[in-house]
Amino acid sequence: MAVIPTITAVSYLNTIPFVYGLRHADNLRADLLLAPPADCARNYIEGRADIALLPAAVVPELTHTNIITDYCIGAVGPVRTVTVMSNTPISTAKRIWLDAHSRTSVQLCGYLARNKWHIEPEWLHMHDYSIVDNPQEGDAFLLIGDKVFNYEGRFRYTYDLAVEWREVTSLPFAFAVWVARKGVSYEITDELQHALTFGVEHIWESITESDYMGKDNGMTSYDYLTRNIDFILDEEKHRALKKFWDAGIRIVPRSY
């Protein structure tokens, strides 16, 4: 009997080309489990998935796991949906509220706090997003994913973390990468690569089949997926990941 793997992937706009490719793959049979990034990591670590689009920050912690494709969720310029927002310059932030859906962005925020912003804020979990609607003096908010669109223009300062990283390192960034447990067959990982290629080559079709058509018939989504997201895990992004991992920064926010 053929083994049908479970694949967990991010349930955001930036992943719909991948999801489209997986759902239209000719030769890849798999169960698909969609979740926010932090939950993707949990699904994989706790054994509910064999293959995952995993937050990049989690990868060094894992054993018996390989990066398996030439694709990622990355950015070479502004990523737009990984931001810190505040009403005062980040240099004056006393507290940074951290999106509970994030893993990589939390650690990237810590890297930038140390190496670019030169601040030592209090790091706090943010599970209740109503906090963002009532900012206090000294508050800044790390927000990721589709929810960022709802907050654009509501704060005086917005720091795009991909841009901030590039200003420090001159490198692009990869927020999530595809991994599998050692032992997952090459036939499956090869078919996954083909499915992802198909999805990336059919971005417009992935939008039309999704819930992201919106009032503008999908043009905002298409602009975001083609201008802000870079799906190719190339040599520069591998270099960026090594630099990020080698920094060894670990932010552990406290619950409020």
C-alpha positions in Angstrom: 0.0 0.0 0.0 1.4 3.4 -1.0 2.1 5.8 1.9 0.1 9.0 1.7 2.1 11.8 3.4 0.5 14.6 5.4 1.8 18.1 4.4 1.3 21.1 6.6 1.5 24.6 5.1 0.7 28.1 6.0 -2.9 29.3 5.7 -2.0 32.8 4.4 -2.2 34.6 1.0 1.5 34.1 0.5 1.1 30.3 0.3 -1.8 30.0 -2.1 0.4 29.3 -5.2 1.9 26.4 -3.3 -1.5 25.1 -2.2 -2.8 25.4 -5.7 0.1 23.4 -7.0 -0.4 20.7 -4.3 -4.1 20.4 -5.1 -3.5 20.2 -8.8 -0.5 17.9 -8.7 -0.9 14.9 -11.1 1.3 12.5 -9.3 1.4 13.6 -5.6 -1.2 12.2 -3.3 -1.1 13.9 0.1 -3.3 15.1 2.9 -3.0 18.8 3.3 -3.2 20.5 6.7 -3.3 24.3 6.7 -2.4 26.4 9.7 -0.6 29.6 10.9 3.2 29.4 10.8 3.7 28.6 14.5 1.1 25.9 14.3 2.8 24.4 11.1 5.9 24.0 13.3 3.8 22.4 16.0 2.1 20.0 13.5 5.5 18.9 12.3 7.3 18.6 15.6 4.4 16.7 17.2 4.3 14.2 14.3 1.0 15.3 12.7 2.8 16.0 9.4 5.6 14.3 7.4 6.4 17.4 5.2 6.1 21.0 6.2 6.4 24.6 5.1 8.3 25.4 8.3 9.3 28.7 9.9 12.9 29.1 9.1 13.8 29.8 12.8 12.7 26.4 13.8 14.9 24.4 11.4 18.2 24.4 13.4 16.3 22.9 16.4 15.3 19.8 14.5 17.1 16.5 13.9 16.4 14.0 11.2 15.0 16.8 9.0 16.1 18.0 5.6 15.3 21.1 3.5 13.9 19.4 0.4 12.9 21.9 -2.3 14.1 25.0 -4.1 11.1 27.0 -2.9 10.4 29.1 0.2 8.4 32.1 1.3 11.0 34.8 0.9 11.5 38.4 -0.1 14.2 40.3 -1.9 12.7 43.7 -1.1 9.7 44.8 1.0 7.7 41.8 2.2 4.8 44.0 3.4 3.2 41.3 5.7 6.0 41.1 8.3 6.1 44.4 10.0 6.6 46.3 13.3 4.2 49.2 13.7 4.3 51.9 16.2 3.3 55.6 16.8 6.8 56.5 17.8 10.2 55.7 16.3 11.4 52.1 17.0 14.4 53.5 18.9 12.0 54.6 21.7 10.0 51.4 21.9 9.7 50.1 25.5 7.6 47.1 24.7 7.3 45.0 21.5 4.1 42.9 21.3 4.8 39.8 19.3 2.3 38.1 17.0 1.5 34.7 18.5 1.3 33.2 14.9 5.0 33.8 14.3 8.2 32.0 15.0 10.8 33.3 12.5 9.6 36.9 12.6 9.9 37.0 16.4 13.6 35.9 16.2 14.2 38.3 13.2 12.7 41.1 15.3 15.2 40.2 18.1 18.1 40.2 15.6 17.1 43.7 14.4 16.6 45.0 17.9 20.2 44.1 18.7 22.0 44.8 15.4 20.0 47.7 13.8 17.7 49.4 16.3 20.0 49.0 19.3 17.2 48.6 21.8 16.3 46.2 24.6 12.6 46.3 24.8 10.3 44.1 26.9 9.1 41.2 24.7 5.4 40.3 25.2 3.1 37.6 23.7 0.2 39.0 21.8 -2.8 36.6 21.6 -5.5 39.3 21.9 -5.1 41.5 18.8 -7.4 44.2 20.3 -4.3 45.4 22.1 -3.2 46.8 18.7 -6.3 49.0 18.7 -5.4 50.6 22.0 -1.6 51.3 21.9 0.0 52.7 24.9 3.1 55.0 25.0 6.2 53.0 24.2 4.2 50.1 22.5 5.3 48.6 19.2 3.6 45.6 17.5 5.0 42.8 15.4 2.3 41.7 13.0 2.5 39.1 10.3 0.4 37.6 7.6 -2.9 38.7 6.1 -3.9 40.7 9.2 -1.2 43.3 8.4 -3.4 44.5 5.5 -6.0 45.6 8.0 -3.5 47.8 9.9 -1.7 49.5 7.0 -1.7 53.3 7.5 -3.0 53.2 11.1 0.4 53.9 12.7 2.9 56.7 12.2 5.8 54.2 11.7 5.9 50.9 9.9 9.1 48.9 9.7 9.2 46.2 7.1 11.4 43.4 8.5 12.7 42.2 5.2 13.8 45.8 4.3 15.3 46.2 7.8 17.2 42.9 7.5 18.5 43.8 4.0 19.8 47.2 5.2 21.9 45.4 7.8 23.1 42.4 5.8 22.6 43.3 2.1 20.8 39.9 1.8 17.3 38.8 1.0 15.4 36.7 3.5 13.6 33.4 3.6 10.8 33.3 6.2 9.7 29.7 5.7 11.2 26.6 3.9 10.0 23.2 2.9 11.3 20.3 5.0 10.7 16.6 5.4 11.7 13.9 7.9 14.5 11.8 6.8 13.0 8.7 5.3 10.4 10.4 3.2 11.0 9.0 -0.2 12.7 10.9 -3.0 9.7 10.1 -5.2 7.5 12.1 -2.9 9.9 15.0 -2.5 10.5 15.1 -6.3 6.7 15.2 -6.9 6.4 17.9 -4.3 9.0 20.0 -6.2 7.0 19.6 -9.4 3.8 20.5 -7.7 5.3 23.7 -6.2 6.8 24.6 -9.6 3.3 24.3 -11.1 1.8 26.5 -8.4 4.4 29.2 -8.7 3.9 29.2 -12.5 0.2 29.7 -12.1 -0.1 32.5 -9.5 -3.1 34.1 -11.2 -5.0 30.8 -11.4 -4.2 30.2 -7.7 -5.9 33.5 -6.8 -9.0 32.9 -8.9 -9.5 29.6 -7.1 -9.1 31.1 -3.7 -11.0 33.5 -1.4 -8.6 36.3 -2.3 -10.3 37.7 -5.4 -11.7 40.6 -3.4 -13.4 43.8 -4.6 -10.6 44.4 -7.1 -10.9 41.0 -8.8 -7.6 39.8 -7.3 -5.3 42.5 -8.5 -4.1 43.5 -5.0 -3.3 39.8 -4.2 -1.5 39.3 -7.6 0.5 42.5 -7.0 1.5 41.2 -3.5 2.4 37.7 -4.7 4.5 39.0 -7.7 6.1 42.1 -6.1 6.5 41.3 -2.4 7.0 37.5 -2.2 9.9 35.7 -3.8 9.4 32.0 -3.9 12.9 30.8 -5.0 15.2 29.5 -2.3 18.4 30.5 -4.1 22.1 30.7 -2.9 21.6 34.2 -1.5 18.7 33.1 0.7 20.7 30.1 1.9 23.4 32.5 2.9 20.9 34.7 4.6 19.5 31.7 6.6 23.0 30.7 7.7 23.7 34.2 8.9 20.4 34.3 10.7 20.9 30.9 12.3 24.6 31.6 13.3 23.5 34.8 15.1 21.9 32.5 17.7 19.5 35.1 19.0 16.5 33.6 20.9 13.7 35.9 22.0 11.4 34.3 24.5 8.5 36.6 25.1 6.6 36.5 28.4 2.9 36.2 28.6 1.1 39.3 29.7 
